Amino acid sequence: MKSKITISKENIIRAYQNENEFTFWKGFRLPGTEIPGIIIAGTFYKKGKNFWDVMNKKNALIVELKDNYYKKLILRVANPEETMRLLNTK
């Protein structure tokens, strides 16, 4: 278990929001925790390894990656619009 994930900005393809990605099935847990409607946390495998840390999908940001262990990071952030702007600026 890791308490910190470090990603180089060069490995970020894009950051975006899309509630359609919050389907009932997040993928196979490897390990992870999901209590529907409350918390999703950990590694899930669905079309690649994805890391989830979400309690409120309105504040969730999806960060698509390249050349990394994870394909996507789905994270809760305080200000999604500002974080997207910072991550999508080259």
MARBA-3410 file (N, C-alpha, C, O; in Angstrom, 1 decimal):
90
0.8,-1.2,0.0,0.0,0.0,0.0,0.9,1.2,0.0,1.9,1.3,0.8 ~ 0.5,2.2,-0.9,1.3,3.4,-0.9,0.4,4.5,-0.3,-0.8,4.5,-0.3 ~ 1.1,5.5,0.3,0.4,6.6,0.9,0.6,7.8,0.0,0.0,8.9,0.3 ~ 1.4,7.7,-1.0,1.6,8.8,-1.9,1.9,8.3,-3.3,2.7,7.4,-3.5 ~ 1.4,9.0,-4.3,1.6,8.7,-5.7,2.2,9.9,-6.3,1.6,11.0,-6.2
3.4,9.8,-7.0,4.0,10.9,-7.6,4.0,10.7,-9.1,4.4,9.7,-9.6 ~ 3.5,11.7,-9.9,3.4,11.6,-11.3,4.1,12.8,-11.9,3.9,14.0,-11.5 ~ 4.9,12.6,-12.9,5.5,13.7,-13.6,4.5,14.4,-14.5,3.6,13.7,-15.1 ~ 4.5,15.7,-14.7,3.5,16.4,-15.5,3.6,16.0,-16.9,2.6,16.0,-17.7 ~ 4.8,15.5,-17.4,5.0,15.1,-18.8,4.2,13.8,-19.0,3.9,13.5,-20.2
3.8,13.1,-17.9,3.0,11.8,-18.1,1.5,12.1,-18.0,0.7,11.1,-18.1 ~ 1.1,13.3,-17.9,-0.3,13.6,-17.9,-0.8,13.9,-19.3,-0.3,14.8,-19.9 ~ -1.7,13.1,-19.8,-2.3,13.4,-21.1,-3.3,14.5,-21.0,-3.3,15.4,-21.7 ~ -4.2,14.4,-20.0,-5.2,15.4,-19.8,-5.9,15.2,-18.4,-5.9,14.1,-17.9 ~ -6.5,16.2,-17.9,-7.4,16.2,-16.7,-8.7,16.7,-17.1,-8.9,17.7,-17.8
-9.8,16.0,-16.7,-11.1,16.3,-17.1,-12.1,15.8,-16.1,-11.8,15.0,-15.2 ~ -13.4,16.2,-16.2,-14.5,15.7,-15.4,-15.5,15.0,-16.4,-15.8,15.5,-17.5 ~ -16.0,13.9,-16.0,-17.0,13.2,-16.8,-17.8,12.2,-15.8,-17.3,11.2,-15.5 ~ -19.0,12.6,-15.5,-19.8,11.8,-14.6,-20.2,10.5,-15.2,-20.6,9.5,-14.5 ~ -20.1,10.3,-16.5,-20.4,9.1,-17.2,-19.4,8.0,-16.8,-19.7,6.8,-17.0
-18.2,8.3,-16.3,-17.3,7.3,-15.9,-17.5,6.8,-14.5,-16.9,5.8,-14.1 ~ -18.5,7.4,-13.9,-18.9,6.9,-12.5,-20.0,5.9,-12.6,-21.1,6.1,-12.1 ~ -19.7,4.8,-13.3,-20.7,3.7,-13.4,-20.7,2.9,-12.2,-19.9,3.0,-11.3 ~ -21.7,2.0,-12.1,-21.8,1.1,-10.9,-20.6,0.3,-10.8,-20.1,0.1,-9.7 ~ -20.1,-0.3,-11.9,-18.9,-1.2,-11.8,-17.7,-0.4,-12.1,-17.5,0.1,-13.3
-16.8,-0.3,-11.1,-15.5,0.5,-11.3,-14.4,-0.4,-11.8,-13.4,0.1,-12.3 ~ -14.6,-1.7,-11.8,-13.6,-2.7,-12.2,-13.3,-3.7,-11.1,-14.0,-3.7,-10.1 ~ -12.4,-4.5,-11.4,-11.9,-5.5,-10.3,-11.1,-4.8,-9.3,-10.2,-4.1,-9.7 ~ -11.4,-5.0,-8.0,-10.6,-4.4,-7.0,-9.3,-5.1,-6.8,-9.2,-6.3,-6.8 ~ -8.2,-4.3,-6.7,-6.8,-4.9,-6.6,-5.9,-4.2,-5.7,-4.9,-3.8,-6.3
-5.9,-3.9,-4.5,-7.0,-3.9,-3.6,-7.7,-2.6,-3.6,-7.1,-1.6,-4.1 ~ -8.8,-2.6,-3.1,-9.6,-1.3,-3.1,-10.8,-1.5,-2.2,-11.2,-2.6,-1.8 ~ -11.5,-0.4,-1.9,-12.7,-0.3,-1.1,-13.8,0.4,-1.9,-13.5,1.5,-2.5 ~ -15.0,-0.1,-1.8,-16.1,0.7,-2.4,-17.3,0.4,-1.6,-17.8,-0.7,-1.3 ~ -17.8,1.5,-1.1,-19.1,1.6,-0.4,-20.0,2.5,-1.3,-19.8,3.7,-1.2
-20.9,1.9,-2.1,-21.6,2.8,-3.1,-22.2,4.0,-2.4,-22.9,3.9,-1.4 ~ -22.0,5.1,-3.1,-22.5,6.4,-2.7,-21.7,7.1,-1.6,-22.1,8.2,-1.2 ~ -20.7,6.4,-1.0,-20.0,6.9,0.1,-18.5,7.1,-0.2,-18.0,8.2,-0.2 ~ -17.8,6.0,-0.6,-16.4,6.1,-0.9,-15.9,5.1,-1.9,-16.4,3.9,-1.9 ~ -15.0,5.5,-2.7,-14.3,4.6,-3.6,-12.8,4.9,-3.5,-12.4,6.0,-3.7
-12.0,3.9,-3.1,-10.6,4.1,-2.8,-9.8,2.9,-3.1,-10.1,1.8,-2.7 ~ -8.7,3.1,-3.8,-7.8,2.0,-4.1,-7.6,1.8,-5.6,-8.0,2.6,-6.4 ~ -7.0,0.6,-5.9,-6.7,0.3,-7.3,-7.8,-0.6,-7.9,-8.2,-1.6,-7.2 ~ -8.3,-0.3,-9.0,-9.4,-1.0,-9.7,-8.9,-1.3,-11.1,-8.3,-0.4,-11.8 ~ -9.2,-2.5,-11.7,-8.8,-2.8,-13.0,-10.0,-2.8,-13.9,-10.9,-3.6,-13.8
-10.0,-1.8,-14.9,-11.1,-1.7,-15.9,-10.4,-1.0,-17.1,-10.2,0.2,-17.1 ~ -10.1,-1.8,-18.1,-9.3,-1.3,-19.3,-8.0,-0.7,-18.8,-7.6,0.3,-19.4 ~ -7.4,-1.3,-17.9,-6.1,-0.9,-17.3,-6.3,-0.6,-15.8,-7.4,-0.6,-15.3 ~ -5.1,-0.4,-15.1,-5.2,-0.1,-13.7,-5.5,1.4,-13.5,-4.9,2.3,-14.0 ~ -6.5,1.6,-12.6,-6.9,3.0,-12.3,-6.9,3.1,-10.8,-7.3,2.2,-10.1
-6.5,4.3,-10.3,-6.5,4.6,-8.9,-7.6,5.5,-8.6,-7.8,6.6,-9.2 ~ -8.5,5.1,-7.6,-9.6,5.9,-7.2,-9.4,6.4,-5.8,-8.9,5.7,-4.9 ~ -9.8,7.7,-5.6,-9.9,8.2,-4.2,-11.0,9.3,-4.3,-10.7,10.5,-4.4 ~ -12.2,8.9,-4.2,-13.4,9.7,-4.4,-14.4,9.5,-3.3,-14.8,8.4,-3.0 ~ -14.9,10.6,-2.8,-16.1,10.6,-1.9,-17.2,11.4,-2.4,-18.4,11.1,-2.0
-17.0,12.3,-3.3,-18.0,13.1,-3.9,-17.7,13.3,-5.3,-16.7,14.0,-5.7 ~ -18.5,12.7,-6.2,-18.1,12.8,-7.7,-18.2,14.2,-8.2,-17.7,14.4,-9.3 ~ -18.9,15.1,-7.6,-18.9,16.5,-8.1,-17.5,17.1,-8.0,-17.2,18.0,-8.7 ~ -16.7,16.7,-7.0,-15.4,17.2,-6.9,-14.3,16.3,-7.4,-13.1,16.4,-7.1 ~ -14.8,15.3,-8.2,-13.8,14.3,-8.7,-13.2,14.8,-10.0,-13.9,15.4,-10.9
-11.9,14.5,-10.2,-11.2,14.8,-11.4,-10.6,13.6,-11.9,-10.0,12.8,-11.1 ~ -10.6,13.4,-13.2,-10.0,12.2,-13.9,-8.7,12.7,-14.5,-8.8,13.6,-15.4 ~ -7.6,12.1,-14.2,-6.3,12.4,-14.8,-5.9,11.2,-15.6,-5.6,10.2,-15.0 ~ -5.8,11.4,-16.9,-5.4,10.3,-17.8,-3.9,10.4,-18.0,-3.3,11.5,-18.2 ~ -3.3,9.2,-17.9,-1.8,9.2,-17.9,-1.2,8.3,-19.0,-1.9,7.5,-19.6
0.0,8.6,-19.3,0.8,7.7,-20.2,2.1,7.3,-19.6,2.6,8.0,-18.7 ~ 2.6,6.2,-20.0,3.9,5.6,-19.5,3.9,5.6,-18.0,4.9,6.0,-17.3 ~ 2.8,5.1,-17.4,2.8,5.0,-15.9,2.1,3.7,-15.5,1.5,3.0,-16.3 ~ 2.3,3.3,-14.2,1.7,2.2,-13.7,0.2,2.2,-13.8,-0.5,1.2,-14.1 ~ -0.4,3.4,-13.5,-1.8,3.6,-13.6,-2.2,4.2,-15.0,-1.4,5.1,-15.5
-3.3,3.9,-15.5,-3.9,4.5,-16.7,-4.6,5.8,-16.4,-4.5,6.8,-17.1 ~ -5.3,5.8,-15.2,-6.0,7.0,-14.8,-6.0,7.1,-13.3,-5.9,6.1,-12.6 ~ -6.0,8.3,-12.8,-6.2,8.7,-11.4,-7.6,9.4,-11.4,-7.8,10.3,-12.1 ~ -8.4,8.9,-10.5,-9.7,9.5,-10.3,-9.7,10.0,-8.9,-9.8,9.2,-7.9 ~ -9.6,11.3,-8.7,-9.3,11.9,-7.4,-10.3,13.0,-7.0,-10.9,13.6,-7.8
-10.5,13.1,-5.7,-11.3,14.2,-5.2,-10.3,15.4,-5.0,-9.2,15.2,-4.5 ~ -10.8,16.6,-5.4,-10.0,17.8,-5.3,-10.8,18.9,-4.8,-12.1,18.8,-5.0 ~ -10.2,19.9,-4.2,-11.0,21.0,-3.6,-11.6,21.8,-4.7,-12.8,22.3,-4.6 ~ -10.9,22.1,-5.7,-11.3,23.0,-6.8,-11.1,22.3,-8.2,-10.0,22.5,-8.7 ~ -12.0,21.6,-8.7,-11.8,20.8,-9.9,-11.4,21.7,-11.1,-10.5,21.4,-11.9
-12.1,22.9,-11.3,-11.8,23.7,-12.4,-10.4,24.3,-12.4,-9.7,24.2,-13.4 ~ -9.9,24.8,-11.3,-8.6,25.3,-11.1,-7.5,24.2,-11.3,-6.5,24.4,-12.0 ~ -7.8,23.0,-10.7,-6.8,21.9,-10.9,-6.7,21.4,-12.3,-5.6,21.2,-12.8 ~ -7.9,21.4,-13.0,-7.8,21.0,-14.4,-7.0,22.0,-15.2,-6.2,21.6,-16.1 ~ -7.2,23.3,-15.0,-6.5,24.3,-15.6,-5.0,24.2,-15.4,-4.2,24.2,-16.4
-4.6,23.9,-14.2,-3.1,23.8,-13.9,-2.6,22.5,-14.6,-1.4,22.5,-15.1 ~ -3.3,21.4,-14.5,-2.8,20.2,-15.1,-2.8,20.1,-16.6,-2.0,19.5,-17.2 ~ -3.7,20.8,-17.2,-3.8,20.8,-18.7,-2.9,21.9,-19.3,-2.8,22.0,-20.6 ~ -2.3,22.8,-18.5,-1.4,23.8,-19.1,0.0,23.1,-19.3,0.6,22.6,-18.4 ~ 0.5,23.2,-20.5,1.8,22.6,-20.8,2.9,23.5,-20.4,4.1,23.1,-20.6
END
